[in-house]
Amino acid sequence: MIKLVCVGKCKEKALIQLIGEYLKRLGAYTKVEIIETEELVAPQSNSLAQNQQVIEQESEASLKKIKSGDYVILLDLHGKTMTSEKFAEIIKDVQTYKSSDITFVIGGSLGVSDALRRRSDFAWKLSDNTFPHQIVRLLVLEQVYRAFKILRNEPYHK
């Protein structure tokens, strides 16, 4: 099973449709669940301490959605980048030797807590570019779908 634990709701209709398309495609390979947690208000006027409190609360909500046996991949600006083929190898390795349940965590706009980083088994950096968190959901689902296609030697548009 694949889970995406995401801070905040996806509000863009076009993205919701595309995410739905990848959820449908992935249904042939695995069960997928998207879990949304509350995004807290973090105005520009927040102090560093207030921002840290937001990070801690959002991260705690995400941690509560992770089961003890889940393999956790944190989407992180300080994580490791990789090719789609390498990502597919990681998915295969995790599902073969570590856990059948992989949870991807997409934190809030301010980042994640140290506790959530410690709970993560792997930190993945999608790109050197910055993307809105809602688009990151779509990118993760597309890469998971691509990984399953690669692992089964099935054609997929390049």
N, C-alpha and C positions, 0 to 999 in steps of 0.2 A: 504494500500500500504506500502511496505517496500522499503526504499532507503538506499543505502550504499554510503556515501560520503567519498572518499578515496584520500589522498594525494599521487600522483604518479600513474604511469601506471603499470599494471601487465604485465610482459615481458616473464615469463616462460610458454612455450607452454603446459607443463603438467598441470600446475595450471590453465591455461586458460580453458583447457578441463574439468577439475574437477569442476571449477566454473560454466561452462556452463551446466554441468550435474545437479548441484543443482539448477540453475536457471530454468531448464526444470522441475525438480521435484516440485519446489515451485509454478510453474505455475498453478498447480491444486488447490492451496490454496489462492494465493494472487498474485498481480502484484508486480514485483521487478525491481528496477532500480539501476544500478551502475553508479555513477557520479565520474569521476576522475578529480582532480584538479592538477595544476602544482606543481611538487616537485622542490624546489629551491636548488641550489648548496650550500652545507654546508661543505667545506673542514675542515680537522682536524686543520688547521692553523687559522680558524676563531677565533676572539675574542669573549668573552661572549656577548658583545653588538651586534656583527654581527650575532651570533646565535639567539639572542633574536629577531632581525629584521626578520630573516628567519621564526621563530616561528610565529611572528605577521602576516607576509604576508601570510603564508600558512593557518593559522587559519582564517584570514579574507576571503580568497577565499572559505574556507569551509562554513563559516557563510553565505556567499552570496547564497549558494545552499540550505539553510534551509528555509522552509516557516514558517510563523508565527504560524500556527496551528499544526506544526509537534511536535511530542513527540520525544525528542532527547536523544539517548543513546550513550554516549561517551565511546569508548574503552580506558581505562585508567589504568595505572599501580597502581594507588592509589584508584581504584574503588572497588566495592564489588564483591566478588566471590559468586557463587551459583551453585546449582545442576541444571541439565537440567529440572527437574520437577518444581523447583522454577522459573526458567527462563520462562517456559511455562505459569505459573500463572501470571507473570508480563505482558507477551504479551497479555494474555486474559484480564487482568484488564485494561491495556492501551487501547486496542481496544474497550472494552465495555464502559468504563467510561471517557476516556480522549481524545483520538484521533484515527481515523482510519489510520492515516499516522504516521509511525514510521521511524525515520531516525537514522541510526547508523553512527557514525563518527569515522573514523580511521585517526588519525593525522599523521604528518610526523615523521621522525626518532628522531628529537630533542624534540618532545612533542607538546603541544598546549598552546594557550594563555589563560590568565585568563578570557578574554571575552568569549571564546568558552566554557570554564568550566562553567561560569555563565549561558550561554544559554542552557546548557545541563540539562535535567530533571533527568538523572540517569547516574552514572559512573559505568561501568562494567569492571571488571578485569577477563579476561579469565582464567588466570593461574598465578602461581608464576614463571613459566618459561618465557623466552623471545622468541618470534617468529618473523620472518621476516614479514613485514607489508602485503606482498602479501599472505602469508599463513593465516594471521589473517582474510582476506576476506573470504577465504574458510571456516575457522572455524566458523565464524559468520553465513554464509549461512547454514552450516550444522546444527548448533544449532537452527536456525530459523526453518529449515525444521523439525528437531526433535521435536521442540515445537509444531508445527502444528499437527504432528503425535500423540503426547502425548495428546493434547487437544481433538482430535477426537477418542481417544482410539484405534488408528490403530497400528498394529504391526510394529516394526522397529528393525532392527538388533542391538543387544546390544553388 
